Amino acid sequence: MGAAGAASLALLVAACGGGGDGGDGGDGGDETAQAFEIDCAPYEEFGDLEGTEVTVYTSIVDPEAEAHQASYEPFEECTGVTIQYEGSREQEAQLPVRVQAGSPPDIAIVNQPGLLNTLVTQYDAVVPAPEQTEANVDEFFSEDWKAYGTVDDEFYAAPYDANVKSFVWYSPAMFSDAGYEEPQTWDELMTLSQTIADSGALPWCAGVESGDATGWPGTDFIEDMVLRTAGPDVYDQWYTHEIPFNDPQIVEAWDAAGSILKDPAFVNGGLGDVSSIATTTWSDAGFPILDGTCYMSRAANFYQAQWPEGTEVAEDGDVWAFYLPAETTEEKPTLVAGPFIAAFNDRPEVQAFQTYLASSDWANAKAVATPAGGWVSANNGLDPELLATDFDRLVAATLTDEATVARYDASDLMPSEVGAGSFWTGIVDWLTGAETQEVVDQIESSWPSR
């Protein structure tokens, strides 16, 4: 395809599905399609790619996989490359096995920076991103996001999609009826909590039970509080172990979280005592908002998928969410998570596809291919009008706000013995009676010496 004829290409990005409801752009009933225009010129510098193939290995499976595959179609149409998509729930465990066996995919969607670091430093398997991919990341993402795809000052992996964890869910009708407004600072949030408690109602409901991963929602709360009470620099020192896990600044953050989670007048009253948080399933923890039993529950943007079918997520709907406020309105520390695009081969077609996935074109194609909503990106070239829901637009606005200082989920960056081990169990111990100092001392003692 020549440069003049391929400068732009109008094509159909389809999100196709069979029966059923919802999903990330798939399984939504009748076939839907919208025209989306993409500039093909950036991929011509990689040469003639017609007839080549790129394999992609990911943990994203159907029905969500359908929208991801649909979002690749513009690139395939532009370049003639075929993307071979393999989704598996065992991907995180199997990817290192395949790398060690000498049969990695061309590209893997890696769910945590910690795994990316392992693949780079222990397996020497990931190839650095090409300059075209890095240029897209420099243009469309913040320095915070680029840093999480960088290992030892070498840039390897562009961000893929994103989650924001710093949200508080509530009932707009309950707030309106009581004359409450969304708090803008931490002090306002605590004053609101006390006002609700003084009225005889329950300010907060919470739960951290998650099977073998019980405790992880509590680690998110702690991480949010470290960002707010100690700041991003201390947060970085904490997860890298430049300061110990039991540093006084971290103790202060735990106690700030405890001002909500460990106060029996504030949380789970009528649902159980504070210790009931440890046995309340995280996915059900916010449901008391729907029947008026509690006012607020802290959870990530992806909690919108947990609300029972028929729940309207809207500013004037059954539930909505506000940003978990910081100490002042001038600062916006935000806890985030999301996967990264790691390549194990530097063939031209692989580099071209990496570049596409780091572009605003892909972000917008993915939005069009996800008509059911529930997907966002930190890519500032994403047109928010293409997102399916008002809540998705709120999440995207939070991600791209110039005041936002994003920090990745610390437990995903810590050694697994801590981040997916003693930190989780420490949350349970803390909620069931252990003192803060006792818990953080125990977690610090579990930090591996390597």
Secondary structure, DSSP 8 states (H G I E B T S, - for coil): --TTTTS-EEEEEEE---SSS-SSSSS-SS-EEEEEEE--GGGGGG---TT-EEEEEES--TTTHHHHHHHHHHHHHHH--EEEEEE-TTHHHHHHHHHHTT---SEEEES-HHHHHHHHHTT-------HHHHHHHHHHS-HHHHHHTEETTEE--EE---EE--EEEE-HHHHHHHT----SSHHHHHHHHHHHHHTTS--B----B-GGGTTHHHHHHHHHHHHHHT-HHHHHHHHTTSS-TT-HHHHHHHHHHHHHHT-TTTBSTTT--GGGGGTSBGGGTTGGGTTTS-SEEE--GGGGGTS-TT--BSTTSSBEEEE---SSTT-EEEEEE--EEEES---HHHHHHHHHHTSHHHHHHHHHT-TT-------TT--GGGSSSHHHHHHHHHHH-TTEEEEE-HHHHS-HHIIIIIHHHHHHHHHTT--HHHHHHHHHHTS---
